[in-house]
Amino acid sequence: MDFTKDSPGANDDGSGTAAVMEAARVLSRHKFPGTIVYAVLSGEEQGLLGGKILADHAKAQGWNVVANLNNDIIGNSCGSDKVCDAKTVRVFSEGPRWQGREALAAPQRSLGGENDSPSRNLSRFLDSLAERLPSIGLDVRQIWRNDRFGRGGDHTELLNAGYPAVRFSVAVEDYDHQHQDLRVEKGVKFGDTVDEMDFPYLAKVTRLNVAALAALASAPPPPEPTVEGAVSTDTTVSWYAPHSPISKELLERSPFVIRWRRTDQTNWSARRAAVNCVYQFSPRVPRPNAQSGWHCKDTLKGIRVDDWVFGVSSVSKDGYESPVASAVPGGAFKPYVAPPPKP
């Protein structure tokens, strides 16, 4: 905060800025069904000002934001205590979604969803993607809190607006070389300078971002699932997907996948392709709550709803799968809107 002295920010956040520029350089050569927005934001240290501007702009423009990948401090692999880890990147994600939390508190207590916000499922998506791409040489360590302990980043403003968002950050932070005036004390050098960077590690984190952006922009948006099965030996999963009409060929190739996992498991463990879908078109003056899109339903025989968490993902004709949307209150990949009060 000392504006009279040099204050380099090689890692915080020149590293994230470099990753965004490189992702744009690589991916701008390709075309995707979805839109990728590349943004570098100012005013983070002064109160997440750039993040708030981006979130407000997305809302004003009516963007359907599937994911915000915030990269902040991703360029070093050794900490101030000399602990090093060049094979892991941390991905921070919130649990219960913040936007809409008051309205969601009661249904989440009854039906679950404490560990299944869209951002938490985006974190699971990135973890699974890294496992499928071992050539990157990077493992995702899911950190189940919004950000580092007592700290924050620009993705928080996207979360406040209801958009799925996560933060990438290094496996081990070097506190001597972030938020420090340039100086040497007792032989220890302080300051966020370029000589403290690990560029091969930064390249790996950038490759994971590029792969994630390409996959997210190639897949259809996640659907909006719900689940039923109380006092039953079976579970029925229903979902709505506001896609353009899907061809019969694609429908036969199962454009949706049902996933489920034990409530104490980290990642999705079971899957089943689903094709029991009907496309409904709502007229210009629709029935109450009628929506155009795919309305689907599938029953999982012999699987009790109490012991599992369920979700659904969308799959493109090229096989790109979206993140899983959990069938829990507030699980949809869009800002939460409370239902109208019953008459």
Residue pairs with C-beta under 8 A, 6 or more apart in sequence:
1 45
2 181
5 181
5 182
6 182
7 181
7 182
7 192
8 14
8 182
8 191
8 192
8 193
8 194
9 192
10 75
10 192
10 193
10 194
10 196
10 197
11 73
11 74
11 75
11 76
11 174
11 177
11 178
11 192
11 196
11 197
12 72
12 73
12 178
12 179
12 192
13 44
13 71
13 72
13 73
14 75
14 194
15 71
15 73
15 74
15 75
15 76
15 197
15 202
16 40
16 70
16 71
16 72
16 73
16 74
16 168
17 40
18 75
18 202
18 206
19 71
19 74
19 202
19 205
19 206
19 209
20 38
20 39
20 40
20 71
21 38
21 40
22 206
22 210
23 38
23 206
23 209
23 210
23 213
24 38
26 210
27 36
27 210
27 213
27 214
27 217
30 214
32 214
32 217
32 218
33 217
33 218
33 220
33 316
34 66
34 216
34 217
34 218
34 219
35 217
36 213
36 217
37 63
39 50
39 54
41 49
41 50
41 51
41 53
41 54
41 154
42 49
42 50
43 49
43 50
44 50
44 51
44 72
44 153
44 154
48 152
48 153
48 154
48 156
48 157
50 154
51 70
51 153
51 154
51 155
51 156
51 157
51 158
52 157
54 154
54 157
54 158
55 157
55 158
55 160
55 161
55 163
56 161
58 65
58 158
58 161
58 163
59 161
59 335
64 221
64 334
65 158
65 163
65 164
65 334
66 164
66 216
66 221
66 222
66 322
66 323
66 333
67 122
67 164
67 165
67 166
67 212
67 216
67 323
68 155
68 158
68 163
68 164
68 165
68 166
69 165
69 166
69 168
69 209
69 212
69 213
70 153
70 154
70 155
70 158
70 165
70 166
70 167
70 168
71 167
71 168
71 205
71 209
72 153
72 154
72 167
72 168
72 169
73 169
73 170
73 173
73 178
74 89
74 168
74 169
74 170
74 202
74 205
74 206
75 170
75 197
75 198
75 199
75 201
75 202
75 205
76 170
76 172
76 173
76 174
76 177
76 196
76 197
76 198
76 201
77 84
77 85
77 86
77 170
77 171
77 172
77 198
77 201
78 84
78 172
78 174
78 198
79 172
79 173
79 174
79 175
80 173
80 174
80 175
80 176
80 177
83 172
84 172
85 171
85 172
86 171
86 198
86 200
86 201
86 204
87 137
87 138
87 139
87 171
88 138
88 139
88 140
88 141
88 171
89 138
89 139
89 140
89 141
89 168
89 169
89 170
89 171
89 204
89 205
89 208
90 140
90 141
90 143
90 168
90 169
90 170
90 171
91 123
91 126
91 127
91 140
91 141
91 142
91 143
91 166
91 167
91 168
92 123
92 143
92 145
92 146
92 147
92 148
92 166
92 167
92 169
93 117
93 119
93 120
93 122
93 123
93 142
93 143
93 144
93 146
93 166
93 167
94 117
94 119
94 120
94 145
94 146
94 159
95 114
95 115
95 117
95 120
95 144
95 145
96 104
96 108
96 113
96 114
96 117
96 330
97 104
97 117
97 118
97 119
97 159
97 162
97 330
97 336
98 146
98 159
98 160
99 159
99 160
99 161
99 162
99 335
99 336
100 162
100 330
100 335
100 336
100 337
100 338
103 336
103 338
104 113
104 329
104 330
104 336
107 113
107 329
108 114
108 328
108 329
108 330
111 328
111 329
112 263
112 309
112 328
113 326
113 328
113 329
113 330
113 331
115 144
115 309
116 309
116 311
116 326
116 328
116 331
117 164
117 330
117 331
118 164
118 222
118 323
118 325
118 331
118 332
118 333
119 159
119 164
119 165
119 166
120 144
121 164
121 222
121 311
121 323
121 324
121 325
121 326
121 331
122 164
122 165
122 166
122 323
123 140
123 142
123 144
123 166
124 142
124 266
124 267
124 268
124 323
124 324
125 212
125 322
125 323
125 324
126 140
126 166
126 208
126 212
127 140
127 142
127 267
128 267
128 268
129 140
129 208
129 211
129 212
129 215
130 136
130 138
130 139
130 140
130 208
131 139
133 208
133 211
136 204
136 207
136 208
136 211
137 204
138 204
138 205
138 207
138 208
140 208
141 171
142 266
146 152
146 156
146 159
146 167
147 153
147 155
147 156
147 167
148 169
148 173
153 167
155 165
155 166
155 167
156 165
158 164
158 165
159 165
161 335
162 334
162 335
162 336
163 335
164 323
164 333
168 205
168 208
168 209
170 201
174 196
176 188
176 189
176 190
177 190
177 191
177 192
177 193
177 196
178 192
179 192
180 190
180 191
180 192
181 190
181 191
182 190
182 191
182 193
183 190
183 191
184 190
215 320
215 321
216 322
216 323
218 316
218 318
218 320
219 314
219 315
219 316
219 320
219 321
219 322
220 241
220 243
220 255
220 314
220 315
220 316
220 322
221 241
221 242
221 243
221 314
221 322
221 333
222 312
222 313
222 314
222 322
222 323
222 324
222 325
222 332
222 333
223 239
223 240
223 241
223 256
223 294
223 296
223 312
223 313
223 314
223 325
224 239
224 240
224 241
224 242
224 325
224 331
224 332
224 334
225 237
225 238
225 239
225 310
225 311
225 312
225 325
225 326
225 327
225 331
226 237
226 238
226 239
226 327
227 235
227 236
227 237
227 238
227 305
227 310
227 327
227 328
228 235
228 236
228 238
228 305
229 235
229 236
229 304
229 305
230 305
232 304
232 305
233 301
233 302
233 304
234 299
234 300
234 301
234 302
234 303
234 304
235 299
235 300
235 303
235 304
235 305
235 308
235 310
236 297
236 298
236 299
236 300
237 258
237 274
237 297
237 298
237 299
237 300
237 310
237 312
237 327
238 295
238 296
238 297
239 256
239 295
239 296
239 297
239 312
239 325
239 327
240 291
240 293
240 294
240 295
240 296
241 256
241 277
241 293
241 294
241 296
241 314
242 291
242 292
242 293
243 293
243 294
243 314
245 279
246 255
246 277
246 279
246 294
247 317
249 317
250 317
251 275
251 277
252 275
253 315
253 317
254 273
254 274
254 275
254 315
255 277
255 294
255 314
255 315
255 316
255 317
256 273
256 274
256 275
256 277
256 294
256 296
256 312
256 313
256 314
256 315
257 271
257 272
257 273
257 274
257 312
257 313
257 315
257 321
258 271
258 272
258 273
258 274
258 298
258 300
258 310
258 311
258 312
259 268
259 270
259 271
259 310
259 311
259 312
259 313
259 324
260 268
260 269
260 270
260 300
260 303
260 308
260 309
260 310
260 311
261 267
261 268
261 269
261 270
261 308
261 309
262 269
262 307
262 308
262 309
263 307
263 308
263 309
268 311
268 324
272 298
272 300
274 296
274 298
274 312
276 296
276 297
276 298
277 294
277 295
277 296
278 294
278 295
278 296
279 293
279 294
279 295
280 290
280 291
280 292
280 293
280 294
280 295
281 292
282 290
282 291
282 292
296 312
300 310
309 326
309 327
309 328
310 326
310 327
311 324
311 325
311 326
311 327
311 331
312 324
312 325
312 327
313 321
313 322
313 323
313 324
313 325
314 321
314 322
315 321
315 322
323 333
325 331
325 332
325 333
330 336
